[in-house]
Amino acid sequence: MAKKTTHVRWIIAAAIVALLGVLVYSSLQQTRQRFEVCVSFHGASHCAIAAGSTREQAVRSAQEIDCEMLARGRDETMVCLDVSPASIQSVK
């Protein structure tokens, strides 16, 4: 019975280590791309930096931050998100 318990403990320990490895790897992959995006909307401008696993995700995230700061209400936010950013720069 003692051998069976030891084997189960080793299996559980290996599973925990594997899970932690997957979590660390996926967390690092999500922030590979960093961009500073500036948006001009209704005469005002705002720049934000965001990270993502792809360029598109990082730019969209930064644009959402900008629009939240510039727009007044949900409707204006939706219109702002359709506006092309004034500038997009890669950040290292």
C-alpha distances in whole Angstrom, upper triangle without the diagonal:
4,5,5,6,9,10,11,13,15,16,17,19,20,21,23,25,26,27,29,31,32,33,35,37,38,39,41,43,44,46,48,51,53,57,60,61,65,66,70,70,73,75,72,69,66,63,59,57,54,51,49,47,51,54,55,52,53,57,56,54,57,59,58,58,61,62,61,63,66,66,67,65,63,66,67,63,63,67,66,63,65,67,67,65,68,66,63,62,59,57,55
4,5,5,6,9,10,11,13,14,16,17,19,20,21,23,25,26,27,29,31,32,33,35,36,38,39,41,43,45,46,50,52,55,58,60,63,65,68,69,72,73,70,68,64,62,58,55,52,49,48,46,49,53,54,51,52,55,55,53,55,58,57,56,60,61,59,61,65,65,66,64,62,65,66,62,62,66,65,62,64,66,65,64,67,65,61,60,57,55,53
4,5,5,6,9,10,11,12,14,15,17,18,20,21,23,24,26,27,29,30,32,33,35,36,38,39,41,43,44,48,50,54,57,59,62,64,67,68,71,72,69,67,63,61,57,54,51,48,46,44,47,51,52,49,50,54,54,52,54,57,56,56,59,60,59,61,64,64,65,64,61,64,65,62,62,65,64,61,63,65,64,63,66,63,60,59,55,54,52
4,5,5,6,9,10,11,12,14,15,17,19,20,21,23,25,26,27,29,31,32,33,35,37,38,39,42,43,46,49,52,55,57,60,62,65,66,69,70,68,65,61,59,55,52,49,46,44,42,46,49,50,47,48,52,52,50,52,55,53,54,57,58,57,59,62,62,63,61,59,62,63,59,59,62,61,58,60,63,62,61,64,62,58,57,54,53,51
4,5,5,6,9,10,11,12,14,15,17,18,20,21,23,24,26,27,29,30,32,33,35,36,38,40,41,45,47,50,53,55,58,60,63,64,67,68,65,63,59,57,53,50,47,44,43,41,44,48,49,46,47,51,50,48,51,53,52,51,55,56,54,57,60,60,61,59,57,60,61,57,57,61,60,57,59,61,60,59,62,60,57,56,52,51,49
4,5,5,6,9,10,11,12,14,15,17,18,20,21,23,24,26,27,29,30,32,33,35,37,39,40,43,45,49,52,54,57,59,63,63,67,68,65,62,58,56,52,49,46,43,42,40,43,47,48,45,46,50,49,47,50,53,51,51,54,56,54,56,59,60,61,59,57,60,61,57,57,61,59,56,59,60,60,58,61,59,55,54,51,49,47
4,5,5,6,9,10,11,12,14,15,16,18,20,21,23,24,26,27,29,30,32,33,35,37,38,42,44,48,51,53,56,58,61,62,65,67,64,61,57,55,51,48,45,42,40,38,41,45,46,43,44,48,48,46,48,51,50,50,53,55,53,55,58,59,60,58,56,59,60,56,56,59,58,55,57,59,58,57,59,57,54,53,49,48,46
4,5,5,6,9,10,11,12,14,15,16,18,20,21,23,24,26,27,29,30,32,33,36,37,40,43,46,49,51,54,55,59,60,63,64,61,59,55,53,49,46,43,40,38,36,40,43,44,41,42,46,45,43,46,49,47,47,51,52,50,53,56,56,57,55,53,56,57,53,53,56,55,52,54,56,56,55,58,55,52,51,48,47,45
4,5,5,6,9,10,11,12,14,15,17,18,20,21,23,24,26,27,29,30,32,34,35,39,41,44,47,49,52,54,58,58,61,63,60,57,53,51,47,44,41,38,37,35,39,42,43,40,41,45,44,42,45,48,46,46,49,51,49,51,54,55,56,54,52,55,56,52,52,55,54,51,54,56,55,54,56,54,51,50,46,45,43
4,5,5,6,9,10,11,12,14,15,16,18,20,21,22,24,26,27,29,31,33,34,37,39,43,46,48,51,53,57,58,61,62,59,56,53,50,46,43,40,37,36,34,37,41,42,39,40,44,43,41,44,47,46,45,49,50,49,51,54,55,56,54,52,55,56,52,52,55,54,51,53,55,54,52,55,53,49,48,45,43,41
4,5,5,6,9,10,11,12,14,15,16,18,20,21,22,24,26,27,29,31,32,36,38,42,45,46,50,51,55,56,59,61,58,55,51,49,45,42,39,36,34,32,35,39,40,37,38,42,41,40,42,45,44,44,47,48,47,49,52,53,54,52,50,53,54,50,50,53,52,48,51,53,52,51,53,51,48,47,43,42,40
4,5,5,6,9,10,11,12,14,15,17,18,20,21,23,25,26,27,30,31,34,37,40,43,45,48,49,53,54,57,58,55,53,49,47,43,40,37,34,32,30,34,37,38,35,36,40,40,37,40,43,41,41,45,46,45,47,50,50,51,49,47,50,51,47,47,51,49,46,49,51,50,49,52,49,46,45,42,41,39
4,5,5,6,9,10,11,12,14,15,17,18,20,21,23,25,26,28,29,33,35,39,41,43,47,48,52,53,56,57,54,52,48,45,42,39,36,33,31,30,33,37,38,35,35,39,39,37,39,42,41,41,44,46,44,46,49,50,51,49,48,50,51,47,47,51,49,46,49,50,49,48,51,48,45,44,40,39,37
4,5,5,6,9,10,11,12,14,15,16,18,20,21,23,25,27,28,31,34,37,40,42,46,47,51,52,56,57,54,51,47,44,41,38,35,31,30,28,31,35,36,33,34,38,38,36,38,41,40,40,43,45,44,46,49,49,51,49,47,50,50,47,47,50,48,45,47,49,48,47,49,47,43,42,39,37,35
4,5,5,6,9,10,11,12,14,15,16,18,20,21,23,25,26,30,32,36,38,40,44,45,49,50,53,54,51,49,45,43,39,36,33,30,28,26,29,33,34,31,32,36,35,33,36,39,37,38,41,42,41,43,46,47,48,46,44,47,48,44,44,47,46,42,45,46,46,44,47,45,42,41,37,36,34
4,5,5,6,9,10,11,12,14,15,16,18,20,21,24,25,29,30,34,37,39,42,43,47,48,51,52,49,47,43,40,37,34,31,28,26,25,28,32,33,30,30,34,34,32,34,37,36,36,39,40,39,41,44,45,46,44,42,45,46,42,42,45,44,41,44,45,44,43,46,44,40,39,36,34,33
4,5,5,6,9,10,11,12,14,15,17,18,20,22,23,27,29,33,35,38,41,43,47,48,51,52,49,46,42,40,36,33,30,27,25,24,27,31,32,29,30,33,34,31,34,37,36,35,39,40,39,41,44,45,47,45,43,46,46,43,43,46,44,41,43,45,44,42,45,42,39,37,34,33,30
4,5,5,6,9,10,11,12,14,16,17,19,21,22,25,28,31,34,36,40,42,45,46,50,51,48,45,42,39,35,32,29,25,24,22,25,28,30,27,28,32,32,30,32,35,34,34,38,39,38,40,43,44,46,44,42,45,45,41,41,44,42,39,41,43,42,41,43,41,37,36,33,32,30
4,5,5,6,9,10,11,12,14,15,17,19,21,24,26,30,32,34,38,39,43,44,47,48,45,43,39,37,33,30,27,24,22,20,24,27,28,25,26,30,29,27,30,33,32,32,35,36,35,37,40,41,42,41,39,41,42,38,38,41,40,37,39,41,40,38,41,39,36,35,32,30,29
4,5,5,6,9,10,11,12,14,16,17,19,23,24,28,31,33,36,38,42,43,46,47,44,41,37,35,31,28,25,22,21,19,23,26,27,25,25,29,29,26,29,32,31,30,34,35,34,36,39,40,41,40,38,41,41,38,38,41,39,36,39,40,39,37,40,38,34,33,30,28,26
4,5,5,6,9,10,11,12,14,16,17,21,23,27,30,32,35,37,41,42,46,47,44,41,37,34,31,27,24,21,20,18,21,25,26,24,24,28,28,26,28,31,31,31,34,36,35,36,39,40,42,41,39,42,42,38,38,41,39,36,38,39,38,36,39,36,33,31,28,27,25
4,6,5,6,8,10,11,12,15,16,19,22,25,28,30,34,35,39,40,44,45,42,39,36,33,29,26,23,19,17,15,19,22,23,21,22,25,26,24,26,29,28,29,32,33,33,35,37,38,40,39,37,39,39,35,35,38,36,33,35,37,36,34,37,35,31,30,27,26,24
4,6,5,6,9,10,11,13,15,18,20,23,26,28,32,33,37,38,41,42,39,37,33,30,27,24,20,17,16,14,18,21,22,20,20,24,24,22,24,27,26,26,29,31,30,32,35,35,37,36,34,36,37,33,33,36,34,31,34,35,34,32,35,33,30,29,26,24,23
4,6,5,6,9,10,12,13,17,18,22,25,27,30,32,36,38,41,42,39,36,32,29,25,22,19,16,15,14,18,21,22,20,19,23,24,21,23,27,26,26,29,31,30,31,34,35,37,37,35,38,37,33,34,36,34,31,34,35,34,32,34,32,28,27,24,22,20
4,5,5,6,9,11,11,15,17,21,24,26,30,32,36,37,41,42,39,36,32,29,25,22,19,15,14,12,15,19,20,18,18,22,23,21,23,26,26,26,29,31,30,32,35,36,38,37,35,37,37,33,33,36,34,31,33,34,32,31,33,31,27,26,22,21,19
4,5,5,6,9,10,13,16,19,22,24,28,29,33,34,38,39,36,33,30,27,23,20,17,14,11,9,13,16,18,15,16,19,20,18,20,23,23,23,26,28,27,29,32,33,35,34,32,34,34,30,30,33,31,27,30,31,30,28,31,29,25,24,21,20,19
4,5,5,7,9,12,14,17,20,22,26,27,31,33,36,37,34,31,27,25,21,18,15,11,10,9,13,16,17,15,14,18,19,16,18,21,21,21,24,26,25,27,30,31,33,32,30,33,32,28,29,31,29,26,29,30,29,27,29,27,24,23,20,18,17
4,6,6,7,10,12,16,19,21,25,27,31,33,36,37,34,31,27,24,20,17,14,11,10,9,12,15,17,15,14,18,19,17,18,22,22,21,24,26,26,27,30,32,34,33,32,34,33,30,30,32,30,27,29,30,28,26,28,26,22,21,18,16,14
4,6,5,9,12,15,18,20,24,26,30,32,35,36,33,30,27,24,20,17,14,10,8,6,9,12,14,12,12,16,17,16,18,20,21,21,24,26,26,27,30,31,33,33,31,33,32,29,29,31,28,25,27,28,26,25,27,25,21,20,17,16,15
4,6,8,10,13,16,18,21,23,27,28,32,33,30,27,24,21,18,14,11,7,5,4,8,11,12,9,9,13,14,12,14,17,17,17,20,22,22,24,26,27,30,29,27,29,29,25,25,27,25,22,24,25,24,22,25,22,19,18,16,15,15
4,6,7,10,13,16,19,21,25,27,31,31,28,25,22,18,15,12,9,5,5,5,8,10,12,10,8,12,14,12,13,16,17,16,19,21,21,22,25,26,29,29,27,29,28,25,25,27,25,22,24,25,23,21,23,20,17,16,13,12,11
4,7,10,14,16,20,22,26,28,32,32,30,26,23,20,17,13,11,7,6,5,7,9,12,11,9,12,15,14,14,17,19,19,21,23,24,25,27,28,31,31,30,31,30,27,27,28,26,23,25,25,23,21,23,20,16,15,11,11,10
4,7,10,13,16,19,23,25,29,29,26,23,20,17,14,10,8,5,5,6,6,6,9,9,6,9,12,11,12,14,16,16,18,20,21,22,24,26,29,29,28,29,28,24,24,26,23,20,22,22,19,17,19,16,12,11,8,8,8
4,7,10,13,16,20,22,26,26,23,20,17,13,10,7,6,4,7,9,9,8,10,10,6,8,11,10,9,13,14,14,15,18,19,19,21,23,27,27,26,28,26,22,23,24,21,19,21,20,18,15,17,14,10,9,6,5,7
4,6,10,13,16,19,23,23,20,16,14,10,8,6,6,6,9,11,10,8,10,10,6,6,10,9,7,10,13,12,13,16,17,17,19,21,24,25,24,26,23,20,21,22,18,16,18,17,15,12,13,10,7,5,4,5,8
4,7,10,14,16,20,19,17,13,10,7,6,4,7,9,12,15,14,11,12,12,9,8,11,10,7,9,12,11,10,14,15,15,16,19,22,23,23,24,22,19,20,20,17,16,18,16,14,10,11,8,6,5,6,6,10
4,7,10,13,17,16,14,10,8,5,6,6,8,11,13,16,14,11,11,12,9,6,9,9,6,6,10,9,8,11,13,13,13,16,19,21,20,21,18,16,17,17,13,12,14,12,10,7,8,6,5,7,9,10,14
4,7,10,13,13,10,7,6,4,7,9,11,14,17,20,18,15,15,15,13,10,11,12,8,7,11,10,7,10,13,11,11,14,17,19,20,20,17,15,16,16,12,12,14,11,10,6,5,5,7,9,12,13,17
4,6,10,10,8,6,6,6,9,12,13,17,18,21,20,16,15,16,14,11,11,12,9,7,10,10,6,7,11,10,9,11,15,17,17,17,13,12,13,12,8,9,11,8,7,5,5,7,9,12,15,16,20
4,7,6,6,4,7,9,12,15,17,20,22,25,23,20,19,20,18,15,15,16,13,10,12,12,9,9,12,11,8,10,14,16,17,16,13,12,14,12,9,11,12,8,9,7,6,9,12,15,18,20,23
4,5,5,6,9,11,14,17,19,22,24,27,25,22,20,21,20,16,16,17,14,11,12,13,9,8,11,10,7,8,11,13,14,13,9,10,12,9,7,10,11,8,10,9,10,13,15,18,22,23,27
4,6,8,11,15,17,21,22,26,27,30,29,26,24,24,23,20,19,20,18,15,16,16,12,11,13,12,8,8,10,13,15,13,10,11,13,11,9,13,13,11,13,13,13,16,19,22,25,26,30
4,7,10,14,17,20,23,26,28,31,30,27,25,26,24,21,21,21,19,16,17,17,13,13,15,13,10,11,13,16,18,17,13,15,17,14,12,15,16,13,14,13,12,15,18,21,24,25,29
4,7,11,14,17,20,23,26,29,28,25,23,24,22,19,19,19,16,14,15,14,10,10,12,10,7,10,12,15,17,17,13,13,16,14,11,14,16,13,14,13,11,14,17,19,22,23,26
4,7,10,14,17,20,22,26,24,21,21,21,19,16,16,16,13,11,13,12,8,9,12,9,7,11,14,17,18,18,14,14,16,15,11,13,15,12,13,10,9,11,13,15,19,19,23
4,7,10,13,17,19,23,22,19,19,18,16,14,14,13,10,9,11,9,6,8,10,7,7,11,14,16,17,18,15,13,16,15,12,13,15,13,13,10,10,11,12,14,16,16,20
4,7,10,14,16,20,19,16,16,16,13,11,12,12,8,8,11,9,6,10,11,10,10,14,17,19,19,21,17,15,18,17,13,14,16,14,13,10,9,9,9,10,13,13,16
4,7,10,13,17,17,14,15,14,10,9,11,9,5,7,9,7,6,10,11,10,12,14,18,19,19,21,18,15,17,18,14,14,17,15,14,11,12,11,10,10,12,11,14
4,7,10,14,14,12,13,12,8,8,10,8,6,9,11,9,9,13,14,13,15,18,21,22,22,23,21,18,20,21,17,16,19,17,16,13,14,12,10,9,9,8,11
4,7,11,11,10,11,9,5,7,9,6,5,9,10,9,10,13,14,14,17,18,21,22,21,23,21,18,19,20,17,15,18,18,16,14,16,14,11,11,10,9,11
4,7,8,8,10,8,5,8,10,8,8,11,12,12,14,16,17,18,20,22,25,25,24,25,24,20,21,23,20,17,20,20,18,16,18,16,13,12,10,9,10
4,5,7,8,5,4,8,9,8,10,12,13,14,16,18,18,20,22,23,26,26,24,26,25,21,21,23,21,18,20,20,19,17,20,17,14,14,12,12,13
4,7,9,7,7,11,12,11,13,16,16,17,19,21,22,24,25,26,29,29,27,28,28,24,24,25,23,20,22,23,21,19,22,20,16,16,13,14,14
4,5,5,6,9,10,11,13,14,16,17,19,20,21,23,25,26,29,28,26,27,26,23,22,24,22,18,19,20,18,17,20,17,14,14,12,13,14
4,6,5,6,8,10,11,12,14,16,17,18,20,22,22,24,27,27,25,26,25,21,21,22,19,16,17,17,15,14,16,14,10,11,9,11,13
4,6,5,6,8,10,10,12,14,15,16,18,20,21,21,25,24,22,23,22,19,18,19,17,13,14,15,13,12,15,14,11,12,12,14,16
4,6,5,6,9,10,11,12,14,15,17,19,20,21,24,23,21,22,21,18,17,19,17,13,15,16,15,14,17,16,13,14,13,14,16
4,6,5,6,9,10,11,12,14,16,17,19,20,23,23,21,23,21,18,18,19,17,14,16,16,14,13,15,13,10,11,10,11,13
4,5,5,6,9,10,11,12,14,16,16,18,21,21,20,21,19,16,16,17,14,11,13,13,11,9,12,10,8,9,10,11,14
4,5,5,6,9,10,10,12,14,15,16,19,19,17,18,16,13,13,14,12,9,11,11,10,10,13,13,11,13,13,15,18
4,5,5,6,9,10,11,13,14,15,18,18,16,18,17,13,14,16,13,10,13,14,13,12,15,14,12,14,14,14,17
4,5,5,6,9,10,11,12,14,17,18,17,18,17,13,14,16,12,10,13,13,12,10,12,11,10,11,12,12,15
4,5,5,6,9,10,10,12,15,16,15,15,13,10,11,12,9,7,10,9,9,7,10,10,10,12,14,15,18
4,5,5,6,9,10,10,13,13,12,13,12,8,9,11,9,7,10,11,12,11,14,14,13,16,17,17,20
4,6,5,6,9,10,13,13,13,15,13,10,12,14,11,10,14,13,14,12,14,14,14,15,16,16,19
4,5,5,6,9,12,13,13,15,12,9,12,12,9,9,12,11,12,9,11,12,12,14,16,16,20
4,5,5,6,9,10,10,11,8,6,8,9,6,6,10,10,11,10,12,14,15,17,19,20,23
4,6,6,8,8,9,11,9,6,10,11,9,9,13,13,15,14,16,17,17,20,21,21,24
4,6,8,10,12,14,11,9,13,13,10,12,15,14,16,14,15,16,17,19,21,21,24
4,7,10,11,12,9,8,11,11,8,11,13,12,14,13,14,16,17,20,22,22,26
4,6,8,8,5,5,9,9,7,10,12,12,15,14,16,18,19,22,24,25,28
4,7,8,6,7,10,11,10,13,15,15,18,18,19,22,23,26,28,28,32
4,6,6,6,9,10,11,12,15,16,19,19,21,24,25,27,29,29,33
4,6,5,6,9,10,11,13,15,18,19,21,23,24,27,28,29,32
4,5,5,6,9,10,11,13,17,18,20,23,24,27,29,30,33
4,5,5,6,9,10,11,14,15,17,20,21,25,27,28,31
4,5,5,6,9,10,13,14,16,18,19,22,24,25,28
4,5,5,7,9,12,14,17,19,20,23,25,26,29
4,5,5,7,11,12,15,18,19,22,25,26,30
4,5,5,8,9,12,14,16,19,21,23,26
4,5,8,9,12,14,14,18,20,21,25
4,6,9,12,15,15,19,21,23,27
4,6,9,12,13,17,19,22,25
4,6,9,10,14,16,19,23
4,5,7,11,14,16,19
4,7,10,14,16,20
4,7,10,13,16
4,7,10,13
4,6,10
4,7
4
